[in-house]
Amino acid sequence: MKTFLYAGKIVLFSLILLFFLACGYKPSSKFSRDIVGQKISTSVLISAEDPENTVLVKDAVDSAIIEVFHASLSDRENADTHLLLSISNPSYSPIQYDSNGYVIAYRMSITLSITRSHDGISKHYAAKGTYDFSVQANAVVTDQERFEAIKFSAAKAISSFLAQISAEGARSK
């Protein structure tokens, strides 16, 4: 009986593997790598009003390149693609109030303007990210909460950019 179950698992695994190989499935990171290449350099325009946010965005971009693109960071001279990012002013909007009318949740919105340079050709993208977070009633948003909200909303904006790149790569095939 154990041999029959083991053989059944092998057959099921083989059918699933055959299905994915036969249908031409490719992960989205493959399409995005076709567009941007294996080596990517990044730079972020520093905002005079809020330079701390620039550092957060740069860290989020570099992490996304490694994790999602499965590419390596490089200096600009050796890179296949260069990404120039600028951050809009982050904005907060209240999304939830308590019974006394105090704000208890905010939505952080951030828009990244991204210019991708590859083989002498530049293309512009806009990517928006949001992040919802709660606060104590009648409390001031702390710097730590603000930095975390910016970091997470920037990461979502970068995910949006990656989706745009993947779609562009899929259309080019």
DRENPAFI-582367 format. One record per atom (N, C-alpha, C): residue number from 1; residue in one letter; atom name; x negated, y negated, z. Coordinates in Angstrom, 2 decimals, always signed. Last residue first. Example, Ala and Ser with C-alpha at 12.3 -4.5 7.8 and 13.67 -1.06 7.14 Angstrom:
BEGIN
  lumnu  vokol  miro        X        Y        Z
      2      S     N   -12.85    +2.25    +7.08
      2      S    CA   -13.67    +1.06    +7.14
      2      S     C   -12.90    -0.03    +7.87
      1      A     N   -13.19    +5.69    +7.80
      1      A    CA   -12.30    +4.50    +7.80
      1      A     C   -13.20    +3.30    +7.80
END
This chain:
BEGIN
  lumnu  vokol  miro        X        Y        Z
    173      K     N    -7.88   -40.02   -25.68
    173      K    CA    -8.15   -38.63   -26.13
    173      K     C    -7.20   -38.19   -27.18
    172      S     N    -7.02   -42.43   -24.79
    172      S    CA    -8.08   -42.44   -25.81
    172      S     C    -8.37   -41.04   -26.35
    171      R     N    -5.22   -41.88   -22.79
    171      R    CA    -4.70   -42.37   -24.08
    171      R     C    -5.74   -42.30   -25.17
    170      A     N    -6.96   -41.18   -20.74
    170      A    CA    -6.06   -40.16   -21.27
    170      A     C    -5.50   -40.60   -22.63
    169      G     N    -8.23   -43.65   -20.25
    169      G    CA    -9.00   -42.51   -20.72
    169      G     C    -8.14   -41.42   -21.32
    168      E     N    -6.05   -45.10   -19.30
    168      E    CA    -6.74   -45.56   -20.50
    168      E     C    -7.57   -44.42   -21.11
    167      A     N    -5.50   -43.66   -17.00
    167      A    CA    -4.49   -43.71   -18.07
    167      A     C    -5.13   -44.15   -19.39
    166      S     N    -7.84   -44.23   -15.57
    166      S    CA    -7.52   -42.84   -15.94
    166      S     C    -6.51   -42.81   -17.07
    165      I     N    -7.56   -47.01   -15.23
    165      I    CA    -8.71   -46.48   -15.98
    165      I     C    -8.42   -45.05   -16.45
    164      Q     N    -5.25   -47.09   -13.63
    164      Q    CA    -5.27   -47.77   -14.93
    164      Q     C    -6.39   -47.23   -15.81
    163      A     N    -6.16   -45.70   -11.40
    163      A    CA    -5.05   -45.15   -12.18
    163      A     C    -4.99   -45.79   -13.57
    162      L     N    -8.07   -47.49   -10.50
    162      L    CA    -8.49   -46.17   -10.96
    162      L     C    -7.40   -45.50   -11.79
    161      F     N    -6.39   -49.60    -9.71
    161      F    CA    -7.35   -49.79   -10.79
    161      F     C    -7.81   -48.46   -11.37
    160      S     N    -5.13   -48.32    -7.55
    160      S    CA    -4.34   -48.78    -8.69
    160      S     C    -5.22   -49.00    -9.91
    159      S     N    -7.33   -48.02    -5.89
    159      S    CA    -6.64   -46.82    -6.40
    159      S     C    -5.77   -47.16    -7.60
    158      I     N    -7.76   -50.70    -5.36
    158      I    CA    -8.78   -49.96    -6.12
    158      I     C    -8.18   -48.67    -6.66
    157      A     N    -5.52   -51.22    -3.82
    157      A    CA    -5.71   -51.94    -5.08
    157      A     C    -6.73   -51.22    -5.96
    156      K     N    -6.08   -49.58    -1.63
    156      K    CA    -4.91   -49.27    -2.47
    156      K     C    -5.01   -49.99    -3.82
    155      A     N    -8.31   -50.94    -0.63
    155      A    CA    -8.45   -49.55    -1.08
    155      A     C    -7.28   -49.12    -1.96
    154      A     N    -7.08   -53.33    +0.07
    154      A    CA    -8.09   -53.33    -1.00
    154      A     C    -8.31   -51.92    -1.52
    153      S     N    -5.53   -52.41    +2.20
    153      S    CA    -4.84   -52.93    +1.01
    153      S     C    -5.81   -53.01    -0.17
    152      F     N    -7.57   -51.66    +3.98
    152      F    CA    -6.65   -50.65    +3.47
    152      F     C    -5.90   -51.14    +2.23
    151      K     N    -8.88   -54.17    +4.41
    151      K    CA    -9.62   -52.99    +3.95
    151      K     C    -8.68   -51.97    +3.31
    150      I     N    -6.81   -55.74    +5.40
    150      I    CA    -7.47   -56.11    +4.15
    150      I     C    -8.19   -54.91    +3.56
    149      A     N    -6.29   -54.36    +7.79
    149      A    CA    -5.23   -54.51    +6.78
    149      A     C    -5.82   -54.87    +5.43
    148      E     N    -8.74   -54.67    +9.11
    148      E    CA    -8.28   -53.33    +8.74
    148      E     C    -7.20   -53.41    +7.67
    147      F     N    -8.77   -57.46    +9.43
    147      F    CA    -9.81   -56.80    +8.65
    147      F     C    -9.37   -55.41    +8.21
    146      R     N    -6.49   -57.78   +11.09
    146      R    CA    -6.55   -58.43    +9.78
    146      R     C    -7.58   -57.75    +8.90
    145      E     N    -7.24   -56.38   +13.38
    145      E    CA    -6.06   -55.95   +12.62
    145      E     C    -6.08   -56.53   +11.21
    144      Q     N    -9.46   -57.99   +14.10
    144      Q    CA    -9.63   -56.55   +13.81
    144      Q     C    -8.45   -56.02   +12.99
    143      D     N    -8.30   -60.46   +14.61
    143      D    CA    -9.24   -60.33   +13.49
    143      D     C    -9.42   -58.87   +13.10
    142      T     N    -4.77   -60.05   +15.39
    142      T    CA    -6.19   -60.15   +15.74
    142      T     C    -7.05   -60.04   +14.49
    141      V     N    -1.90   -61.90   +15.27
    141      V    CA    -2.64   -60.87   +14.56
    141      V     C    -4.13   -61.08   +14.86
    140      V     N    -0.23   -62.48   +18.35
    140      V    CA    -1.03   -63.02   +17.26
    140      V     C    -1.78   -61.86   +16.61
    139      A     N    +3.08   -61.50   +19.29
    139      A    CA    +1.63   -61.42   +19.40
    139      A     C    +0.97   -62.04   +18.17
    138      N     N    +5.82   -61.04   +19.39
    138      N    CA    +5.32   -62.35   +19.81
    138      N     C    +3.81   -62.36   +20.02
    137      A     N    +5.40   -57.55   +19.69
    137      A    CA    +6.33   -58.68   +19.54
    137      A     C    +5.70   -59.95   +20.13
    136      Q     N    +2.46   -56.19   +18.24
    136      Q    CA    +3.32   -56.37   +19.41
    136      Q     C    +4.20   -57.59   +19.18
    135      V     N    +2.62   -54.98   +14.87
    135      V    CA    +1.99   -55.75   +15.94
    135      V     C    +2.96   -55.79   +17.12
    134      S     N    +1.95   -52.78   +12.09
    134      S    CA    +2.80   -53.32   +13.16
    134      S     C    +1.96   -54.06   +14.19
    133      F     N    +1.54   -52.97    +8.54
    133      F    CA    +1.04   -52.69    +9.88
    133      F     C    +1.92   -53.37   +10.91
    132      D     N    +1.11   -52.01    +5.19
    132      D    CA    +2.04   -52.41    +6.24
    132      D     C    +1.44   -52.04    +7.60
    131      Y     N    -0.49   -53.16    +2.35
    131      Y    CA    -0.64   -52.33    +3.54
    131      Y     C    +0.29   -52.88    +4.61
    130      T     N    -1.08   -53.14    -1.19
    130      T    CA    -0.37   -53.61    +0.01
    130      T     C    -0.63   -52.64    +1.15
    129      G     N    -2.71   -54.31    -4.12
    129      G    CA    -2.57   -53.34    -3.04
    129      G     C    -1.86   -53.95    -1.86
    128      K     N    -3.15   -54.64    -7.61
    128      K    CA    -2.55   -55.13    -6.37
    128      K     C    -2.44   -53.98    -5.37
    127      A     N    -5.29   -55.61   -10.15
    127      A    CA    -4.83   -54.49    -9.32
    127      A     C    -4.33   -55.06    -7.99
    126      A     N    -6.01   -56.35   -13.43
    126      A    CA    -5.49   -56.89   -12.17
    126      A     C    -4.92   -55.71   -11.40
    125      Y     N    -8.76   -56.45   -15.69
    125      Y    CA    -7.69   -55.72   -15.02
    125      Y     C    -7.24   -56.52   -13.80
    124      H     N   -10.47   -56.92   -18.77
    124      H    CA   -10.00   -57.44   -17.50
    124      H     C    -8.81   -56.63   -16.99
    123      K     N   -13.46   -55.92   -20.34
    123      K    CA   -12.02   -55.78   -20.25
    123      K     C   -11.59   -56.19   -18.86
    122      S     N   -16.15   -56.37   -22.58
    122      S    CA   -15.54   -56.63   -21.27
    122      S     C   -14.04   -56.49   -21.37
    121      I     N   -18.85   -54.78   -24.09
    121      I    CA   -17.44   -55.11   -24.19
    121      I     C   -16.89   -55.28   -22.78
    120      G     N   -21.43   -53.82   -23.80
    120      G    CA   -21.24   -55.16   -24.31
    120      G     C   -19.81   -55.61   -24.46
    119      D     N   -21.01   -51.30   -22.59
    119      D    CA   -21.54   -51.40   -23.94
    119      D     C   -21.27   -52.77   -24.57
    118      H     N   -18.79   -52.67   -20.37
    118      H    CA   -19.33   -51.39   -20.82
    118      H     C   -19.75   -51.55   -22.28
    117      S     N   -17.38   -54.19   -17.63
    117      S    CA   -18.29   -54.40   -18.77
    117      S     C   -18.94   -53.07   -19.11
    116      R     N   -14.41   -55.15   -16.23
    116      R    CA   -15.24   -53.97   -16.51
    116      R     C   -16.05   -54.23   -17.76
    115      T     N   -13.28   -57.15   -13.76
    115      T    CA   -13.80   -57.19   -15.12
    115      T     C   -14.74   -56.01   -15.28
    114      I     N   -10.50   -57.62   -11.73
    114      I    CA   -11.64   -56.76   -12.03
    114      I     C   -12.00   -56.91   -13.49
    113      S     N    -9.03   -59.03    -9.05
    113      S    CA    -9.26   -59.27   -10.47
    113      S     C   -10.56   -58.56   -10.80
    112      L     N    -6.79   -57.86    -6.67
    112      L    CA    -8.17   -57.87    -7.16
    112      L     C    -8.16   -58.15    -8.64
    111      T     N    -4.70   -58.99    -4.19
    111      T    CA    -4.83   -58.77    -5.62
    111      T     C    -6.30   -58.87    -5.98
    110      I     N    -2.87   -57.94    -1.37
    110      I    CA    -4.14   -58.41    -1.91
    110      I     C    -4.16   -58.10    -3.40
    109      S     N    -0.82   -58.21    +1.45
    109      S    CA    -0.91   -58.05    -0.01
    109      S     C    -2.22   -58.66    -0.48
    108      M     N    +0.44   -56.80    +4.32
    108      M    CA    -0.71   -57.48    +3.75
    108      M     C    -0.73   -57.19    +2.26
    107      R     N    +3.28   -57.13    +6.16
    107      R    CA    +2.75   -56.51    +4.94
    107      R     C    +1.62   -57.39    +4.44
    106      Y     N    +4.05   -56.54    +9.63
    106      Y    CA    +3.64   -57.38    +8.51
    106      Y     C    +3.25   -56.52    +7.32
    105      A     N    +6.21   -56.36   +12.42
    105      A    CA    +5.49   -55.68   +11.35
    105      A     C    +5.23   -56.66   +10.21
    104      I     N    +7.48   -57.93   +14.22
    104      I    CA    +6.77   -56.77   +14.77
    104      I     C    +6.05   -55.96   +13.70
    103      V     N    +8.48   -61.17   +15.03
    103      V    CA    +7.92   -60.30   +13.99
    103      V     C    +7.17   -59.16   +14.66
    102      Y     N   +11.42   -61.71   +16.97
    102      Y    CA    +9.97   -61.75   +16.83
    102      Y     C    +9.52   -60.78   +15.75
    101      G     N   +14.14   -61.45   +17.45
    101      G    CA   +13.71   -62.27   +16.31
    101      G     C   +12.22   -62.41   +16.16
    100      N     N   +14.95   -59.68   +19.31
    100      N    CA   +14.83   -61.08   +19.74
    100      N     C   +14.36   -62.00   +18.61
     99      S     N   +14.79   -57.21   +18.12
     99      S    CA   +16.12   -57.73   +18.42
     99      S     C   +16.11   -59.18   +18.88
     98      D     N   +12.08   -57.68   +15.71
     98      D    CA   +12.74   -56.99   +16.82
     98      D     C   +14.09   -57.67   +17.09
     97      Y     N   +11.54   -57.33   +12.16
     97      Y    CA   +11.72   -58.16   +13.36
     97      Y     C   +12.35   -57.31   +14.47
     96      Q     N    +9.45   -56.81    +9.36
     96      Q    CA   +10.35   -56.26   +10.37
     96      Q     C   +10.35   -57.16   +11.61
     95      I     N    +7.83   -58.16    +7.65
     95      I    CA    +8.75   -57.18    +7.05
     95      I     C    +9.71   -56.58    +8.07
     94      P     N    +6.13   -61.15    +6.81
     94      P    CA    +6.82   -60.34    +7.83
     94      P     C    +7.80   -59.39    +7.16
     93      S     N    +3.16   -61.15    +4.95
     93      S    CA    +4.59   -61.47    +4.96
     93      S     C    +5.26   -60.58    +6.01
     92      Y     N    +0.04   -62.49    +4.12
     92      Y    CA    +0.86   -61.73    +5.05
     92      Y     C    +2.31   -62.12    +4.84
     91      S     N    -2.47   -62.28    +1.62
     91      S    CA    -1.27   -62.92    +2.15
     91      S     C    -0.52   -61.94    +3.05
     90      P     N    -5.80   -63.11    +0.66
     90      P    CA    -4.84   -62.15    +1.22
     90      P     C    -3.63   -62.88    +1.78
     89      N     N    -6.67   -64.67    -2.29
     89      N    CA    -6.46   -64.88    -0.87
     89      N     C    -5.44   -63.87    -0.36
     88      S     N    -8.21   -62.20    -4.42
     88      S    CA    -7.32   -63.33    -4.18
     88      S     C    -7.22   -63.55    -2.68
     87      I     N   -11.51   -61.37    -5.29
     87      I    CA   -10.36   -61.11    -4.43
     87      I     C    -9.52   -62.37    -4.33
     86      S     N   -13.18   -59.93    -8.02
     86      S    CA   -12.90   -61.11    -7.20
     86      S     C   -11.59   -60.85    -6.49
     85      L     N   -15.76   -57.91    -9.40
     85      L    CA   -14.49   -58.04    -8.70
     85      L     C   -14.39   -59.39    -8.02
     84      L     N   -17.13   -56.28   -12.03
     84      L    CA   -17.18   -57.57   -11.33
     84      L     C   -15.81   -57.79   -10.72
     83      L     N   -18.84   -53.40   -12.81
     83      L    CA   -17.55   -53.92   -12.35
     83      L     C   -17.78   -55.21   -11.57
     82      H     N   -20.47   -51.93   -15.51
     82      H    CA   -20.57   -52.88   -14.40
     82      H     C   -19.18   -53.39   -14.08
     81      T     N   -21.65   -48.78   -16.64
     81      T    CA   -20.57   -49.75   -16.51
     81      T     C   -20.84   -50.66   -15.33
     80      D     N   -24.08   -47.50   -16.56
     80      D    CA   -23.27   -47.36   -17.77
     80      D     C   -22.19   -48.43   -17.80
     79      A     N   -27.02   -49.07   -15.16
     79      A    CA   -25.64   -48.61   -15.08
     79      A     C   -25.00   -48.47   -16.46
     78      N     N   -29.50   -50.21   -14.99
     78      N    CA   -29.44   -48.78   -15.32
     78      N     C   -28.01   -48.23   -15.37
     77      E     N   -29.02   -52.87   -14.31
     77      E    CA   -29.83   -52.57   -15.50
     77      E     C   -29.69   -51.12   -15.94
     76      R     N   -27.61   -52.81   -11.86
     76      R    CA   -26.93   -53.25   -13.08
     76      R     C   -27.70   -52.86   -14.35
     75      D     N   -28.12   -49.76   -10.00
     75      D    CA   -28.34   -51.18   -10.23
     75      D     C   -27.80   -51.54   -11.62
     74      S     N   -25.40   -47.57    -9.03
     74      S    CA   -26.67   -47.85    -9.67
     74      S     C   -26.89   -49.35    -9.71
     73      L     N   -23.61   -44.87    -7.66
     73      L    CA   -23.87   -46.30    -7.70
     73      L     C   -25.27   -46.53    -8.25
     72      S     N   -22.15   -42.19    -9.51
     72      S    CA   -23.13   -42.72    -8.57
     72      S     C   -23.27   -44.22    -8.74
     71      A     N   -18.90   -40.63    -9.41
     71      A    CA   -20.02   -41.25   -10.09
     71      A     C   -21.00   -41.77    -9.04
     70      H     N   -16.34   -39.87    -8.81
     70      H    CA   -17.42   -38.87    -8.70
     70      H     C   -18.62   -39.34    -9.51
     69      F     N   -14.25   -41.58    -8.62
     69      F    CA   -14.89   -41.45    -9.93
     69      F     C   -15.88   -40.30    -9.96
     68      V     N   -13.72   -41.12    -5.84
     68      V    CA   -12.71   -40.89    -6.87
     68      V     C   -13.33   -40.70    -8.25
     67      E     N   -16.07   -41.46    -4.24
     67      E    CA   -15.07   -40.45    -3.93
     67      E     C   -14.15   -40.13    -5.11
     66      I     N   -17.62   -43.52    -5.43
     66      I    CA   -18.24   -42.25    -5.08
     66      I     C   -17.18   -41.16    -4.93
     65      I     N   -15.73   -45.51    -5.76
     65      I    CA   -16.54   -45.07    -6.90
     65      I     C   -17.13   -43.70    -6.62
     64      A     N   -14.80   -45.91    -3.15
     64      A    CA   -13.91   -45.37    -4.18
     64      A     C   -14.68   -44.85    -5.38
     63      S     N   -17.06   -47.07    -1.94
     63      S    CA   -16.55   -45.78    -1.46
     63      S     C   -15.65   -45.13    -2.51
     62      D     N   -17.22   -49.49    -3.37
     62      D    CA   -18.31   -48.52    -3.44
     62      D     C   -17.87   -47.13    -2.98
     61      V     N   -14.78   -50.68    -2.58
     61      V    CA   -15.05   -50.38    -3.99
     61      V     C   -16.13   -49.31    -4.10
     60      A     N   -15.17   -51.01    +0.17
     60      A    CA   -14.07   -50.17    -0.31
     60      A     C   -14.28   -49.76    -1.76
     59      D     N   -17.36   -52.78    +0.19
     59      D    CA   -17.49   -51.45    +0.79
     59      D     C   -16.40   -50.51    +0.29
     58      K     N   -16.13   -55.00    -1.07
     58      K    CA   -17.32   -54.37    -1.67
     58      K     C   -17.51   -52.96    -1.12
     57      V     N   -14.15   -55.63    +0.81
     57      V    CA   -13.77   -55.20    -0.53
     57      V     C   -14.93   -54.48    -1.21
     56      L     N   -15.72   -56.41    +3.00
     56      L    CA   -14.80   -55.28    +3.12
     56      L     C   -14.42   -54.73    +1.75
     55      V     N   -17.02   -58.64    +1.92
     55      V    CA   -17.81   -57.49    +2.34
     55      V     C   -16.93   -56.25    +2.45
     54      T     N   -14.85   -60.33    +1.56
     54      T    CA   -15.63   -59.91    +0.41
     54      T     C   -16.45   -58.67    +0.75
     53      N     N   -14.00   -60.99    +4.09
     53      N    CA   -13.18   -60.08    +3.29
     53      N     C   -13.94   -59.54    +2.09
     52      E     N   -15.87   -62.86    +4.88
     52      E    CA   -15.86   -61.56    +5.55
     52      E     C   -15.08   -60.53    +4.74
     51      P     N   -15.37   -65.25    +3.46
     51      P    CA   -16.47   -64.38    +3.02
     51      P     C   -16.47   -63.00    +3.68
     50      D     N   -13.03   -67.09    +2.71
     50      D    CA   -12.98   -65.91    +3.56
     50      D     C   -14.10   -64.93    +3.17
     49      E     N   -13.56   -69.33    +1.13
     49      E    CA   -12.62   -69.45    +2.23
     49      E     C   -12.71   -68.29    +3.21
     48      A     N   -15.27   -68.44    -0.85
     48      A    CA   -15.76   -69.45    +0.09
     48      A     C   -14.85   -69.57    +1.30
     47      S     N   -15.75   -65.14    -1.77
     47      S    CA   -14.75   -66.17    -1.55
     47      S     C   -15.28   -67.15    -0.51
     46      I     N   -18.01   -63.83    -4.03
     46      I    CA   -17.77   -64.18    -2.63
     46      I     C   -16.78   -65.34    -2.56
     45      L     N   -17.43   -61.30    -6.27
     45      L    CA   -17.57   -62.75    -6.12
     45      L     C   -17.17   -63.12    -4.70
     44      V     N   -19.21   -58.34    -6.24
     44      V    CA   -17.99   -58.99    -5.81
     44      V     C   -18.28   -60.48    -5.66
     43      S     N   -20.32   -55.72    -8.33
     43      S    CA   -20.60   -56.97    -7.64
     43      S     C   -19.26   -57.63    -7.35
     42      T     N   -21.65   -52.50    -9.16
     42      T    CA   -20.56   -53.37    -8.73
     42      T     C   -21.11   -54.68    -8.18
     41      S     N   -22.34   -49.95   -11.54
     41      S    CA   -22.80   -51.00   -10.64
     41      S     C   -21.62   -51.91   -10.32
     40      I     N   -22.45   -46.49   -12.15
     40      I    CA   -21.64   -47.70   -12.08
     40      I     C   -22.31   -48.69   -11.13
     39      K     N   -22.91   -43.67   -14.11
     39      K    CA   -23.58   -44.65   -13.25
     39      K     C   -22.82   -45.96   -13.32
     38      Q     N   -21.28   -42.21   -15.81
     38      Q    CA   -21.74   -41.58   -14.58
     38      Q     C   -22.39   -42.56   -13.60
     37      G     N   -18.35   -43.81   -17.34
     37      G    CA   -19.66   -43.17   -17.32
     37      G     C   -20.03   -42.64   -15.94
     36      V     N   -15.83   -44.93   -17.78
     36      V    CA   -16.84   -45.71   -17.06
     36      V     C   -18.23   -45.09   -17.05
     35      I     N   -14.40   -43.06   -19.41
     35      I    CA   -14.34   -44.50   -19.67
     35      I     C   -15.52   -45.24   -19.03
     34      D     N   -14.89   -40.57   -18.35
     34      D    CA   -15.12   -40.77   -19.78
     34      D     C   -15.16   -42.25   -20.13
     33      R     N   -14.02   -40.95   -15.75
     33      R    CA   -15.46   -40.83   -15.99
     33      R     C   -15.79   -41.02   -17.45
     32      S     N   -11.25   -40.88   -16.21
     32      S    CA   -11.86   -42.14   -15.78
     32      S     C   -13.38   -42.10   -15.97
     31      F     N   -10.91   -38.21   -16.92
     31      F    CA   -10.57   -39.27   -17.87
     31      F     C   -11.24   -40.58   -17.49
     30      K     N   -11.73   -36.98   -14.53
     30      K    CA   -12.42   -36.67   -15.78
     30      K     C   -12.16   -37.77   -16.81
     29      S     N    -9.85   -37.81   -12.72
     29      S    CA   -11.22   -38.32   -12.57
     29      S     C   -12.05   -38.04   -13.81
     28      S     N    -7.60   -36.37   -13.34
     28      S    CA    -7.66   -37.76   -13.78
     28      S     C    -9.06   -38.34   -13.64
     27      P     N    -8.37   -33.06   -14.59
     27      P    CA    -8.11   -34.02   -13.51
     27      P     C    -8.28   -35.45   -14.00
     26      K     N    -6.64   -31.38   -17.12
     26      K    CA    -7.88   -32.06   -16.75
     26      K     C    -7.54   -33.01   -15.61
     25      Y     N    -5.19   -28.59   -18.69
     25      Y    CA    -5.21   -29.48   -17.53
     25      Y     C    -6.59   -30.06   -17.32
     24      G     N    -4.53   -26.91   -20.76
     24      G    CA    -5.42   -28.03   -21.01
     24      G     C    -5.47   -29.03   -19.88
     23      C     N    -3.12   -24.63   -20.41
     23      C    CA    -2.35   -25.83   -20.65
     23      C     C    -3.23   -27.05   -20.88
     22      A     N    -4.99   -22.64   -19.86
     22      A    CA    -4.29   -22.61   -21.14
     22      A     C    -3.55   -23.91   -21.43
     21      L     N    -5.86   -23.14   -17.28
     21      L    CA    -6.82   -23.18   -18.37
     21      L     C    -6.13   -23.28   -19.72
     20      F     N    -3.50   -22.84   -15.81
     20      F    CA    -4.21   -24.12   -15.80
     20      F     C    -5.22   -24.22   -16.94
     19      F     N    -2.87   -20.14   -16.46
     19      F    CA    -1.93   -21.22   -16.74
     19      F     C    -2.65   -22.56   -16.80
     18      L     N    -5.07   -18.74   -15.47
     18      L    CA    -4.81   -18.74   -16.91
     18      L     C    -3.87   -19.87   -17.30
     17      L     N    -4.63   -19.14   -12.73
     17      L    CA    -5.85   -19.63   -13.36
     17      L     C    -5.67   -19.73   -14.88
     16      I     N    -2.22   -17.77   -12.45
     16      I    CA    -2.28   -19.20   -12.14
     16      I     C    -3.51   -19.81   -12.81
     15      L     N    -3.06   -15.17   -13.17
     15      L    CA    -2.02   -15.86   -13.94
     15      L     C    -2.03   -17.36   -13.69
     14      S     N    -4.96   -14.64   -11.16
     14      S    CA    -5.37   -14.67   -12.57
     14      S     C    -4.35   -15.39   -13.44
     13      F     N    -3.32   -14.63    -8.90
     13      F    CA    -4.38   -15.63    -9.02
     13      F     C    -4.82   -15.76   -10.47
     12      L     N    -1.75   -12.37    -9.55
     12      L    CA    -1.13   -13.68    -9.37
     12      L     C    -2.17   -14.79    -9.51
     11      V     N    -3.73   -10.35    -9.59
     11      V    CA    -2.94   -10.63   -10.79
     11      V     C    -2.30   -12.02   -10.70
     10      I     N    -4.58   -10.46    -6.94
     10      I    CA    -5.53   -10.70    -8.03
     10      I     C    -4.79   -11.06    -9.30
      9      K     N    -2.26    -9.75    -5.60
      9      K    CA    -2.85   -11.07    -5.37
      9      K     C    -3.83   -11.43    -6.48
      8      G     N    -1.94    -7.14    -6.51
      8      G    CA    -0.93    -8.14    -6.82
      8      G     C    -1.46    -9.55    -6.63
      7      A     N    -4.12    -5.89    -5.36
      7      A    CA    -4.06    -5.98    -6.83
      7      A     C    -3.03    -7.03    -7.25
      6      Y     N    -3.32    -6.09    -2.69
      6      Y    CA    -4.56    -6.73    -3.12
      6      Y     C    -4.55    -6.92    -4.64
      5      L     N    -1.01    -4.50    -2.74
      5      L    CA    -0.91    -5.92    -2.39
      5      L     C    -2.15    -6.68    -2.85
      4      F     N    -2.19    -2.00    -3.42
      4      F    CA    -1.17    -2.59    -4.29
      4      F     C    -1.02    -4.10    -4.02
      3      T     N    -3.83    -1.57    -1.24
      3      T    CA    -4.44    -1.71    -2.57
      3      T     C    -3.46    -2.36    -3.53
      2      K     N    -1.99    -1.24    +0.79
      2      K    CA    -2.88    -2.39    +0.83
      2      K     C    -3.51    -2.63    -0.53
      1      M     N    -0.82    +1.19    +0.00
      1      M    CA    +0.00    +0.00    +0.00
      1      M     C    -0.87    -1.26    +0.00
END
